């Protein structure tokens, strides 16, 4: 598959994604991988990713994050797609050897999946909707080892407007999604996107995708459910590291964080998040920009004229307390 047609701003609207090539050089990729491998060696076995807290508290990780998020190739392409209304959401994480490929759909999902079934979330069907995830990959995506994403181009167009009729919107969406997953099941579900190490993809949050599985390795049940694969199973030189964060218009970033707040309550306070000792959504909400960010990050955001969207300080204070209490 050639990715050239996915490198223009128009491809985001047409296909649901845009590729930003060669964000990092080969030597920069090697340096970043060496840094992350050092950090992963210090992780406990249950930890799967590096979160916003670790980026803000660790100067080496912070410098890596700044180098990526404020890279001119990335910011210029995102502004071509979103315009000067571009905002980053404060939900950055770096996934380490994670492959979520379980379930009936073999891991295929939409990032907006927790939002799409509710009639009040009409913004997902709006022609002006503009929110997606930026993924920066530190290895080539291959059939044998994975390393990137599989995706179904144009699947963001399943969100038909139907003149605002919620019944038609949800009915069509549910039907076409079932058809897509049925076809995947019986025609083979390998939709590997051949992204290269050091390149990035910005894809619509409504696009169907999954982590590309490492077909040369037999994953156990925990690993299929996005548990971290250890270095013994997947050696350091072949390990997968991917940096992700959300970007979009201010309006859609607000709607995204509002949904994150609901998920924090339902999935982390009521659900299994605390059992996993993993409060990702609560941690995201506990950070407010600019108050909780290091000075160098704030400086780079200002110099690059880039907006960081978060809830106000008074809101984050409540989530800080919740994070501290539930982590005990």
Secondary structure by P-SEA (a helix, b strand, c coil): ccccccccaaaaaacccccccccccaaaaaaaaaaaaaaaaacccccccccaaaaaacaaaaaaaaaccccaaaaaaaaaacccccccccbbbbbcccccccccccccccccccccccccccccccccbbbbbbbbbccccccccccccccccccccccccccccaaaaaaaaaaaaaaaaaaaacccccccccccccbbbbbbccccccccccccccccccccccccccccccccccbbbbbbbbbccaaaaaaaaaaaaaaaaacccccccccccccaaaaaaaccccccccaaaaaaaaaacbbbbbccaaaaaaaaaaaaaaac
